[in-house]
Amino acid sequence: MTNDLIDFYLKSHPVTIGVLILLSVYFIILNWVFFYRYFSLNSWLLVENDSFESLLMGASTVSEQSFLKNFIKTSANISKEILDLAMMAATKEATKGFSVLSIFASTTPFIGLFGTVVSILDTFTHIGQTSGSMSIISSGVSDALIATAAGIFVAIFAYTYHQILKRQSFELVSFLQMQSDAILAKRK
């Protein structure tokens, strides 16, 4: 296994190695963003769920930990406009980091493809310099395709993580909207 990695490193074009390093860094960033946002959104969801349940049970306002509480405190008269402003602020906060996941999901296959194209060009250059046999072509192309596979691998995780967090943020905004509606209904 170690010899295979060393052999791959020695045979690969420097651009391909750079692409694989870049995709590795993307994968680390991608996982960090996902897990950080996942756990923070999850804890925020629990707070808003509890606050909404207390409103349903007869509380006159949201809990102290609710995101809406800061907006309610700042105004003597709670209005739809104040609560709409809170919803916009919450949506902005809940969707932080999504653009990174979206960019990674859309660009990593192309980055991997770039590494593959450079490796295939390098393989054809070597074939032209030697009497190329089918084994040289097949090993060169198979090594080149590793970059594409790596790009697709990272893209799959980025897209999946984006969808999971998008759903969580939708649930969070829905809880906040339900709390806003409940507060306005109690004021009438």
C-alpha positions, 0 to 999 in steps of 0.5 A: 500500500505504501509503495503504491502511494509512493509510486502514484506520487512519483508518476503523477503530474505536479498539478494532479498532486496539487489538485488532490491536496486542494481537494483534501483541504476542501474536504477538511473545511467542508466537514468543519463547516458542516459539523459546526453549523449542524450542532449549532443549528440543532441546539438552536432548534431545541431552544425554539421548539421549547419556546414554541411549546411554552407559547402553546401551553399558555405562556404570554411571550417567548422564552428568554433564550429564544432568538425573538426575545431580543427583538421583543425587548427592544420595542414597547409595541410588538408589531408584525414589522418587528417580528418580520425583521427578526425573521430576516435576521434569523434566516441570515444567521441560520444560513451562514456557511451555506455558500461555502458548501454550495461553492464546494459542491459545484466546483470540486468536480471541475477541479478534479476533472482539471487534475485528470486532464493534466494527468492524461496530457502527461500520459500522452506525452510519455507515450510519445516519448517511448514506445507506448504499450497498452499497459502504459496508457491504461495505468496512466489513465487510471492514475489520472482518473483518481483526481476526478473521483476525488472531486466527485467524492468531495462534491457528494459530501458538500451537496449532502451537507448543504441539503441537511443544513438547508432542511434544519434552517427551514425547520428553525425559521418555521418555528420562529414564524409560528412563534411570531404568529402566536405572539401576534395572535395573543396581542389581538 
